[in-house]
Amino acid sequence: MSWRQKFTTNLKQIKVFYCPRSNHSYGVRKFLDNNYDEIRELNPYFALNMRDQEDIKPFIVCYHDKGAVDSYDVANYTEEEIIKVFKSFIRDAESGMLPRSYMRDNKNIDWEYTIPSYVADVPSNQFCEHDDELM
């Protein structure tokens, strides 16, 4: 079975935040262009949300069924590296493992800085300058 069919296994939601113009988000935009439609078709009831926001460094947030939340900074990642991140979400969900960030801290995590509830709440260190040229 393709990894694209396994999103509903122990995952609640994945949010992808990216800038529609910067080079930092090029791999994310390419990943979404090449994979989003197929993922949506294979998982019609799964919440895979894209949020484009000017001047933001790209990151991905994964919400697991057991309440754990995982976040990855994917600035300057290639499409293949982003596929590996998505596969790691699925692998961790299938194995019942808690996300790496949850295991690393094993205490109350200050989600304000790693997982904003709205794009408007993104801290200033997540913002980037626009590159003059797109890749």
Phi, psi and omega per residue, in radians:
M1 nan 2.389 -3.141
S2 -1.180 2.581 3.112
W3 -1.075 -0.436 -3.118
R4 -1.209 -0.288 -3.127
Q5 -1.623 -0.058 -2.950
K6 -1.844 0.291 -3.064
F7 -1.213 -0.493 -3.095
T8 -1.386 -0.059 3.136
T9 -1.406 1.734 3.053
N10 1.090 0.312 3.042
L11 -2.056 2.448 3.113
K12 -1.652 -0.798 -2.982
Q13 -2.827 2.592 2.986
I14 -2.270 2.279 3.084
K15 -2.011 2.318 3.126
V16 -2.020 2.047 3.124
F17 -1.859 2.315 -3.109
Y18 -2.750 2.841 3.068
C19 -1.684 2.324 -3.103
P20 -1.285 -0.134 -3.060
R21 -2.153 -0.432 -2.972
S22 -1.409 2.709 3.080
N23 -1.178 -0.448 3.113
H24 -1.021 -0.523 -3.056
S25 -1.771 0.140 -3.063
Y26 -1.016 -0.812 -3.139
G27 -1.100 -0.651 3.110
V28 -1.146 -0.804 3.129
R29 -1.084 -0.713 3.124
K30 -1.137 -0.747 3.095
F31 -1.015 -0.832 -3.118
L32 -1.145 -0.705 3.106
D33 -1.058 -0.682 -3.040
N34 -1.576 -0.362 -2.993
N35 -2.167 -0.395 -2.997
Y36 -1.021 -0.854 -3.094
D37 -1.052 -0.733 -3.140
E38 -1.187 -0.712 3.108
I39 -1.078 -0.776 3.127
R40 -1.105 -0.696 -3.130
E41 -1.158 -0.699 -3.103
L42 -1.408 -0.375 -3.110
N43 -2.303 1.219 -2.995
P44 -1.141 -0.390 -3.090
Y45 -1.814 0.079 3.136
F46 -1.529 2.443 -3.122
A47 -1.536 1.607 3.028
L48 -1.905 1.847 -3.020
N49 -1.911 2.403 3.066
M50 -1.919 2.355 3.100
R51 -2.267 1.912 3.068
D52 -1.703 2.344 -3.076
Q53 -2.494 2.256 3.116
E54 -1.047 2.500 3.009
D55 1.095 0.543 3.126
I56 -2.021 2.470 3.008
K57 -1.355 2.466 -3.042
P58 -1.271 2.482 3.025
F59 -2.660 2.791 -3.103
I60 -2.177 2.350 3.121
V61 -2.073 2.273 -3.137
C62 -2.077 2.220 3.110
Y63 -1.830 2.107 -3.125
H64 -1.597 2.766 3.136
D65 -1.038 -0.574 -3.054
K66 -1.476 0.200 3.076
G67 1.627 -0.158 3.138
A68 -1.332 2.630 -3.137
V69 -2.265 2.402 -3.140
D70 -2.240 2.508 -3.106
S71 -2.342 2.428 3.100
Y72 -2.213 2.287 2.966
D73 -1.440 2.068 -3.062
V74 -2.034 0.522 3.103
A75 -1.099 2.306 3.115
N76 1.157 0.279 3.069
Y77 -1.330 2.596 3.019
T78 -1.459 2.973 3.088
E79 -1.040 -0.705 -3.134
E80 -1.126 -0.670 3.119
E81 -1.195 -0.612 3.102
I82 -1.212 -0.635 3.041
I83 -1.051 -0.706 3.096
K84 -1.097 -0.651 3.094
V85 -1.112 -0.812 3.121
F86 -1.090 -0.719 3.103
K87 -1.118 -0.609 3.116
S88 -1.178 -0.628 3.052
F89 -1.048 -0.803 -3.125
I90 -1.154 -0.781 -3.141
R91 -1.051 -0.802 3.138
D92 -1.124 -0.681 3.139
A93 -1.162 -0.715 -3.138
E94 -1.198 -0.602 -3.104
S95 -1.458 -0.189 -3.114
G96 1.429 0.119 3.133
M97 -1.273 2.549 3.001
L98 -1.364 2.692 -3.141
P99 -1.031 2.695 -3.107
R100 -1.017 -0.708 -3.129
S101 -1.138 -0.614 3.127
Y102 -1.209 -0.740 -3.138
M103 -1.222 -0.620 -3.091
R104 -1.095 -0.814 -3.057
D105 -1.518 -0.723 3.127
N106 0.865 0.650 3.082
K107 -2.752 -3.034 3.113
N108 -1.126 2.104 -3.108
I109 -1.629 2.431 3.101
D110 -1.375 1.486 -3.042
W111 -1.196 -0.258 -3.099
E112 -0.994 -0.602 -3.078
Y113 -1.642 -0.331 -3.110
T114 -1.873 -0.491 -3.078
I115 -2.391 1.549 3.125
P116 -1.257 2.522 3.130
S117 -1.360 -0.429 3.079
Y118 -2.404 2.686 -3.132
V119 -1.046 -0.586 -3.122
A120 -1.118 -0.363 -3.125
D121 -1.545 0.106 -3.092
V122 -1.144 2.253 -3.120
P123 -1.185 2.800 -3.042
S124 -1.093 -0.474 -3.137
N125 -1.279 -0.119 3.081
Q126 -1.551 -0.174 -3.077
F127 -1.523 2.670 -3.106
C128 -2.372 2.847 3.062
E129 -1.412 2.613 3.058
H130 -1.292 2.446 3.026
D131 -1.503 2.542 -3.101
D132 -1.154 -0.600 -3.104
E133 -2.089 2.504 3.016
L134 -1.560 2.634 3.118
M135 -1.244 nan nan
